[in-house]
Amino acid sequence: MPSRKPSLRFRVAAALALSVVLPLSVTACGGGSGGDDGKIVIGTKFDQPGLGLKNPDGTMSGFDVDVATYVAGQLGFTPDKIEWKESPSAQRETLIQNDQVKFIAATYSITDARKEKVSFAGPYLVTGQSLLVKADNSDITGPDSLQNNKKLCSVSGSTPAQRIKDKYPGVQLQQYDTYSACIEALKNGAIDAVTTDEVILAGYAAQSPGTFKIVGQPFSEENYGIGLKKDDTDLQTKVNDAITKMEKDGDWAKAFEKNLGPAGIATPAPPALDK
């Protein structure tokens, strides 16, 4: 990847709750990844405010949701023809390989290991791994400070969890199925910090004003891509074309501002696509 601007800093507003935009109806489950019944099945997260969230009324919201909806529109599927499928980090490759989804937009970092199993379009967003702690915490300042018997939570099958295992083996890493479970564990004191990408942490922090804070500097660069069937170059090209169009016509910036702007995140320039 070409060099980029320094990682975004996230100023989570203490009194600001994350807004949701353009709610989208969740259609009835039908099976398959789309086509025969005129629908398309898209994978995303259901528990990440600002990115991929299933709301109490059953609608979907978030930046990943808006990007996926735009892409689906370019492929000929209106929002009412989208069936959303929850895609936990550890299940994403399997969902794609088993044709349970057409594609996945779910804070899905592009990595060489994943490219062996699936293909990617994008990236459509760049962020970096960071740490979330309780607002009154003063002894965790970055990953190195976690090696003093601190309990850190991340999600099974995620890039952030693997990075901690590889680079910070002294940390007591606990892996849960979802980040929302990590957030609850942090809230009740079962763990000391949560690690994942800053853009995800910012959404959770903004959802509970004054409860959490992001600490330290980002210690990675994550390129979010849209995962799809391995070597499906036709779909890959169409999705890349859709992302490019979304960026050029201003809808990408509008979606970012509406979903992540309330968390204090300045809208960046879209990343260049992988060639």
C-alpha positions as CSV (number, residue, x, y, z in Angstrom):
1,M,0.0,0.0,0.0
2,P,1.2,3.5,-0.7
3,S,2.1,5.7,2.3
4,R,-0.8,7.5,4.0
5,K,-1.4,10.4,6.2
6,P,-0.8,9.8,9.9
7,S,-3.5,7.7,11.6
8,L,-6.7,9.5,12.6
9,R,-7.1,10.7,16.1
10,F,-10.4,10.3,17.6
11,R,-11.8,12.9,20.0
12,V,-14.8,11.2,21.5
13,A,-17.2,13.8,22.7
14,A,-18.1,13.2,26.3
15,A,-21.7,14.3,25.9
16,L,-22.4,13.1,22.4
17,A,-24.2,9.9,21.4
18,L,-23.5,8.4,18.0
19,S,-26.2,9.1,15.5
20,V,-27.6,6.6,13.1
21,V,-28.4,7.3,9.5
22,L,-30.6,6.0,6.7
23,P,-32.2,3.0,8.6
24,L,-32.6,0.1,6.3
25,S,-35.3,-2.6,6.6
26,V,-34.0,-6.1,7.3
27,T,-35.7,-8.4,4.9
28,A,-36.9,-11.9,5.8
29,C,-34.3,-14.6,5.7
30,G,-34.2,-16.6,2.6
31,G,-30.9,-18.5,2.3
32,G,-28.3,-18.3,-0.4
33,S,-26.3,-15.2,-1.4
34,G,-28.8,-13.7,-3.7
35,G,-30.0,-13.9,-7.3
36,D,-32.8,-16.5,-7.5
37,D,-35.3,-14.6,-5.3
38,G,-34.2,-11.2,-6.5
39,K,-32.4,-10.5,-3.2
40,I,-28.8,-10.2,-2.2
41,V,-27.4,-11.4,1.1
42,I,-24.7,-9.1,2.6
43,G,-22.7,-9.8,5.7
44,T,-21.9,-7.1,8.3
45,K,-21.6,-6.7,12.1
46,F,-24.8,-6.3,14.1
47,D,-23.1,-4.9,17.3
48,Q,-20.8,-2.1,16.2
49,P,-22.3,1.4,16.6
50,G,-21.4,3.8,13.8
51,L,-20.3,0.9,11.5
52,G,-22.6,-2.0,11.5
53,L,-25.5,-2.0,14.0
54,K,-28.8,-3.8,14.2
55,N,-31.2,-1.3,15.9
56,P,-33.9,-2.3,18.3
57,D,-36.5,-1.9,15.6
58,G,-34.7,-4.3,13.3
59,T,-33.3,-1.7,11.0
60,M,-29.6,-1.5,10.1
61,S,-27.3,1.5,10.4
62,G,-23.6,2.4,10.2
63,F,-20.8,3.3,7.7
64,D,-20.2,-0.3,6.7
65,V,-24.0,-0.7,6.1
66,D,-24.1,2.5,4.0
67,V,-21.1,1.4,1.9
68,A,-22.6,-2.0,1.4
69,T,-26.0,-0.6,0.5
70,Y,-24.5,1.7,-2.1
71,V,-22.5,-1.1,-3.6
72,A,-25.6,-3.3,-3.7
73,G,-27.4,-0.5,-5.5
74,Q,-24.7,-0.3,-8.1
75,L,-25.1,-4.1,-8.6
76,G,-28.9,-3.6,-9.2
77,F,-30.3,-4.3,-5.7
78,T,-32.5,-1.7,-4.0
79,P,-32.4,-1.5,-0.2
80,D,-35.6,-3.6,0.2
81,K,-33.8,-6.4,-1.7
82,I,-31.0,-6.6,0.8
83,E,-30.9,-9.4,3.4
84,W,-28.4,-8.7,6.2
85,K,-26.5,-11.5,7.7
86,E,-24.6,-11.1,11.0
87,S,-20.9,-11.8,10.3
88,P,-18.8,-12.3,13.5
89,S,-15.0,-11.9,12.9
90,A,-14.2,-15.6,13.2
91,Q,-16.9,-16.6,10.8
92,R,-16.4,-14.2,7.9
93,E,-14.3,-16.5,5.6
94,T,-16.6,-19.4,6.2
95,L,-19.7,-17.4,5.3
96,I,-18.1,-16.3,2.0
97,Q,-16.7,-19.7,1.1
98,N,-20.0,-21.5,1.8
99,D,-21.9,-19.0,-0.4
100,Q,-24.0,-17.8,2.6
101,V,-23.3,-14.2,1.6
102,K,-22.5,-12.4,-1.7
103,F,-20.0,-10.2,0.1
104,I,-19.1,-8.9,3.5
105,A,-18.5,-5.3,4.7
106,A,-17.8,-5.8,8.4
107,T,-14.7,-3.9,9.6
108,Y,-12.8,-6.5,7.6
109,S,-9.1,-5.8,7.5
110,I,-7.3,-6.9,4.3
111,T,-4.5,-9.3,5.2
112,D,-2.3,-11.7,3.3
113,A,-3.5,-14.6,5.4
114,R,-7.2,-13.8,4.5
115,K,-6.3,-13.3,0.8
116,E,-5.5,-17.0,0.8
117,K,-9.2,-17.8,1.5
118,V,-11.2,-14.9,0.0
119,S,-10.7,-12.0,-2.3
120,F,-11.1,-8.3,-1.4
121,A,-12.4,-5.1,-3.1
122,G,-11.2,-1.8,-1.7
123,P,-10.0,-0.7,0.7
124,Y,-12.7,1.8,1.5
125,L,-11.5,2.9,4.9
126,V,-8.2,3.1,6.8
127,T,-7.9,3.1,10.6
128,G,-5.5,1.8,13.3
129,Q,-5.6,-0.4,16.4
130,S,-5.9,1.3,19.7
131,L,-7.1,0.7,23.3
132,L,-10.3,1.6,25.2
133,V,-10.4,1.8,29.0
134,K,-12.7,3.2,31.7
135,A,-12.7,7.0,31.8
136,D,-11.1,7.0,35.3
137,N,-8.2,4.7,34.4
138,S,-4.8,6.2,34.7
139,D,-2.3,3.3,34.5
140,I,-3.0,2.1,31.0
141,T,-1.3,4.3,28.4
142,G,-0.6,2.0,25.5
143,P,0.1,-1.7,24.7
144,D,3.3,-1.9,26.7
145,S,1.6,-0.9,29.9
146,L,-0.7,-3.9,29.5
147,Q,2.1,-6.4,30.3
148,N,1.8,-5.7,34.0
149,N,-0.9,-8.3,34.7
150,K,-3.6,-6.4,32.8
151,K,-6.5,-8.3,31.3
152,L,-7.1,-7.3,27.7
153,C,-10.2,-8.2,25.6
154,S,-10.5,-8.7,21.9
155,V,-12.5,-10.8,19.5
156,S,-11.6,-14.4,18.3
157,G,-10.5,-14.4,14.7
158,S,-9.8,-10.7,14.6
159,T,-6.6,-9.0,13.3
160,P,-6.2,-7.0,16.6
161,A,-6.3,-10.2,18.7
162,Q,-3.7,-11.8,16.5
163,R,-1.4,-8.8,16.7
164,I,-1.5,-8.8,20.5
165,K,-0.6,-12.5,20.5
166,D,2.2,-12.0,18.1
167,K,3.7,-8.7,19.4
168,Y,2.7,-8.6,23.1
169,P,2.8,-12.2,24.4
170,G,3.0,-11.0,28.0
171,V,-0.5,-9.6,27.9
172,Q,-3.4,-11.6,29.4
173,L,-5.5,-11.7,26.3
174,Q,-9.1,-12.8,26.6
175,Q,-11.0,-13.5,23.4
176,Y,-14.8,-13.1,23.2
177,D,-17.1,-13.7,20.3
178,T,-18.1,-10.0,19.9
179,Y,-16.8,-6.6,20.8
180,S,-20.0,-5.8,22.5
181,A,-19.3,-8.6,25.0
182,C,-15.8,-7.1,25.5
183,I,-17.4,-3.7,26.2
184,E,-19.7,-5.2,28.8
185,A,-16.8,-7.0,30.5
186,L,-14.9,-3.7,30.6
187,K,-17.9,-1.9,32.1
188,N,-18.3,-4.5,34.9
189,G,-14.6,-4.7,35.7
190,A,-13.9,-8.2,34.4
191,I,-11.2,-6.9,32.1
192,D,-9.0,-3.8,32.1
193,A,-9.0,-2.8,28.4
194,V,-10.5,-3.5,25.0
195,T,-8.5,-3.5,21.8
196,T,-9.6,-3.1,18.3
197,D,-9.5,-0.4,15.6
198,E,-10.0,3.1,16.8
199,V,-13.0,3.7,14.6
200,I,-14.8,0.8,16.3
201,L,-13.8,2.0,19.8
202,A,-14.9,5.5,19.1
203,G,-18.4,4.2,18.3
204,Y,-18.7,2.4,21.6
205,A,-17.3,5.3,23.6
206,A,-19.8,7.7,22.0
207,Q,-22.6,5.3,22.7
208,S,-21.9,5.6,26.5
209,P,-20.7,9.2,27.0
210,G,-18.3,9.7,29.9
211,T,-17.9,6.0,30.6
212,F,-14.8,5.1,28.4
213,K,-11.8,6.8,26.8
214,I,-9.3,5.9,24.1
215,V,-5.7,5.9,25.2
216,G,-2.3,5.9,23.6
217,Q,-1.4,6.2,20.0
218,P,-2.6,3.8,17.2
219,F,-0.1,0.9,16.8
220,S,-1.2,-0.5,13.4
221,E,-2.7,0.5,10.1
222,E,-5.9,-1.4,9.1
223,N,-7.3,-1.3,5.6
224,Y,-11.0,-2.3,5.5
225,G,-12.0,-4.1,2.4
226,I,-15.2,-5.8,1.1
227,G,-14.7,-9.6,1.3
228,L,-16.0,-11.8,-1.5
229,K,-15.5,-15.2,-3.1
230,K,-11.9,-16.1,-3.8
231,D,-10.9,-15.2,-7.4
232,D,-14.3,-13.7,-8.3
233,T,-12.6,-11.0,-10.4
234,D,-15.9,-10.0,-12.1
235,L,-17.6,-9.1,-8.8
236,Q,-14.4,-7.6,-7.4
237,T,-14.2,-5.2,-10.4
238,K,-17.8,-4.2,-10.0
239,V,-17.5,-3.6,-6.3
240,N,-14.3,-1.5,-6.8
241,D,-16.1,0.5,-9.5
242,A,-19.0,1.1,-7.0
243,I,-16.6,2.2,-4.2
244,T,-14.9,4.6,-6.7
245,K,-18.2,6.1,-7.8
246,M,-19.4,6.5,-4.1
247,E,-16.2,8.4,-3.3
248,K,-16.4,10.6,-6.4
249,D,-20.0,11.6,-6.1
250,G,-19.6,12.6,-2.4
251,D,-21.8,9.9,-0.9
252,W,-18.8,8.3,0.8
253,A,-18.0,11.5,2.7
254,K,-21.6,12.1,3.6
255,A,-21.9,8.5,5.0
256,F,-18.7,9.0,7.0
257,E,-19.8,12.3,8.4
258,K,-23.2,11.1,9.4
259,N,-22.0,7.9,11.0
260,L,-18.7,8.7,12.5
261,G,-18.6,12.5,12.7
262,P,-20.7,12.6,15.9
263,A,-17.8,10.7,17.6
264,G,-15.5,13.6,16.9
265,I,-13.8,11.9,13.9
266,A,-12.7,14.2,11.1
267,T,-13.7,13.0,7.7
268,P,-10.5,11.8,5.9
269,A,-9.7,11.5,2.2
270,P,-10.8,8.1,0.9
271,P,-8.0,5.6,0.6
272,A,-6.6,4.5,-2.8
273,L,-7.9,1.1,-4.0
274,D,-5.6,-1.9,-4.2
275,K,-4.5,-2.6,-7.7
